[in-house]
Amino acid sequence: MSADTQSKLLRAVQERKVRPVGATSELPVNARLIASTNRDPERAVRSGHLRQDLYYRLQASVLMVPALRDRIDDVPLLAQHFIRIFNERMLQRDPVADIEQAALDAMKRHRWPGNVRELSNMIEGAFTFGASNIIKLEDLSALSVASTIAPPDPEVQSVLAASQPSAQSSQPVERPSAMAARARFDEMECDLIRRTLEKTGGNKSRAAQLLGISRKRLYSRIERYGLE
């Protein structure tokens, strides 16, 4: 808010009165004000972006909500919460009953740079692309693509190495080349972006949101794959 708007808000909070637009007198109000921010409010006060008196007035009760990556056990609960929300919102499709364990495991490994909003967008994307009443890993666009190229956990790597045939074994071990793996990834990414753009009617901002990437990155991929 601008400094002038902050001043008006502070006055309304202190006096519990507001003057409606076009009115000549003030009206008493009984309201509870909830303010939230993803920035450091004390730093905003020091920089002059937030009035100190308003900040202290809002500081009566403060709840610090950790980032989603710091409370990863909440992911299954939040996933179910958003499933209920989108079941109510998307009545044109069959309701989603649950989410498979492999998808939940991938969600728990994700770092969630976009926090809870990213999780919401990911579940909404699964509703858009999913073909069954169970959300699967391949329905979670960003996690599904990442899982095709992410290296295994070191402990998993050691188990895999131990289970591989030895050099003296007569059974040859076929490994896909890096070039083939890259080509496969590009093919999957191109198809995913194309389907997302089709679902959003060409709305690139919405497509980037569903894919969990920036618009700049989406534009570069569109140009790269000739999807215009």
N, C-alpha and C positions, 0 to 999 in steps of 0.2 A: 504494500500500500504506500501511497505517497504520504509525506509528513502531514499534509493537511487532512487526509482521510483518517490517518492514525489519530490525530487530535480529536476529530469528531467521534471516532469510535470510543476513545478513552472517556470523553464527556458522557456518552450514552451509557457506558458501563458504570461510571461513578454515580450519575444522577438517576439512572434507571428511567430515563425519559427519551423519547424520540419525536422528531417533527416530520410527519409524512411529507413526501414531495407535494408541493402545492398548498399545503396547509399553513395556517397562520398561528397555530398553537401546538404545544407539545402534548404528547400522550404518554401516560405511565406504561411501562412494560415490565413484565415479569418473565425473564428469559434466562436460560443457562447458556453461556458462551463457551464453545469448545474450539480451541485453536490448535493447529498442528503445523509442524515444520520439519523438513529434512535437513535443515541447516543448523549451525551452532548459533542460538539466539544471543548469547553473550558477545560473540564476535560481531554479530549484526549490530548490537548496541554500540560497540566500540567504533565500528565503521560509520555509524550514523544512519544506517538503513532502518533501524528499529528504535522507536522512542523508548528511552529508559523507563519513564513513568508508566507507559503502557505495558512494557514487559513485566515490570514488578506487579502491576495490577492483575495481569493474567497468571501470575506465578502462584496463585493461591493453592492450587493442587496440580502437581506435575507428575505425569506418567512417562517414564522412559521406555520406549518400545525398541528392543534390540532388532538389528537387521535380521532378515530371514535366515541368512547363512549362519547366524549365531544361535538360532533356535530351530535347527533342521528337523527336530522331532515333531514340530508343528506342521510340517509339510503334508502328511497324510490327512490331518484334520482339516487343513485349509483346502486341500484338494476336494474332499468330500463336501465342504461348505460351498465351493464354487460349482460343483456338480449339481447340488440342489438349486442354486441360483439359476444356472443356465437351463436346467430342466423346466423351471417355471417360465423362463423367458423364451425358450425356443420350442414352442408348442407344436411347430410344424413337423418336428422329427420325433422318432420314438425316444422315450426317456432313456438316459444312461443309468445303468444300475450300479456300476462299480468301476474300479480301475485295477488293472492287473499288477501283480507284484513286481514284475520286471520294470514296468513304467515307474512305479513308486521308488524302486531301488535307484533308477537313473535320476529321478528327481532329488533324491537324498544326496547324490554325489554332486549335483549341480551347485554352483556357487551363488546363483541368483543375484547378479549385479543389479537387476531391475526390481528386486525386492518382491513384495506380495503382488504388486501390479503385474509383474512379469509372470508370476504363477497364474494369476487370473487370465491373462491373455493366452497363456499356453493351454489352459483347460478349455477356453472358448475356441481356440484353434482346433483342439481335439474334437469338439462338438461339430465343427464345420467339416472336418475331413474324415472323421471316423465313420465306419460303415456298419458297426455293430453296437450293441448296448453295453459293451465293455471297452473302456479306453485302453488301448494297447500302446506299447512303446513307439511303434511306427506312426501313431497318431499325434505324438508330441514332436512336432516338426524339428525344433532346434536340437532336442535331446536325441532324436532318432538319427539325424545326420551325424551328430557328434559321436554317437556310439559306434559308427562304422569306421571311424578313423582314430578314436582315442586309444592310446596304448594301454595294455592291461596293467593292473596293479603289479608291483614287483613280486609280491608273493605268488600271484597267479602265474606270472612269467616263469618263476622257478619251478612251479608244478608242471607247467606246460613243457618246459625244457626237459624235466625228468622223464616225462612220458613220451618224448620224441624218440624215434629209432636212433640207434647209435650209428656212427660213421661206417662201421663194418656191416651194418644191416644190408640185406639184399633188397629191401623195400625202398625205392626212391621216394624222397619227400618233395612234393611239388609246392612251391611257394609263389604266390602272385607277385609279379614285379611291381616296383613302386610306380612305374608309369601306368600299369594296368589298374592299380588301386586308385590312382589319381583320376584316371579316365572314368572309372566307375563312380567315384565321388562326384565329379563334375556332372555326370549324367543324372544322378539322383538330385543334386542341388538344382539343376536346371529344371527338372520336372516338378520339383517341389515349389519353386518360385512361380513357374508357369501356372500350376494349379491354384496357387494362392491368389495370383492376379486375376484368374478367372472367377474365383469365388468372391473377390471383392469388387468385381466389375471394373478392374483396372485402377482402383484406388490405391496408389502406391504407399501413401501414409498408413492406411489400414493394413496393407499387406506387410509392410515392414514391422508394424506392431505385432501382427499375428506370428510372424517369423522370428521375432525377438532380435531383430537387427536394426541398425540405423538406416535412415532413408538414403544416406550417402552410399552405404555399402550396397543397398538394394539397387540403386541406380547403376553402380559399377557392374553388378552382376547382370542386370538387364542388358547393358551394353555388351558385356562380355559374351553372353549367350545369344545375342541378337533377338531378344524377346519383345522389342518395341512393336 
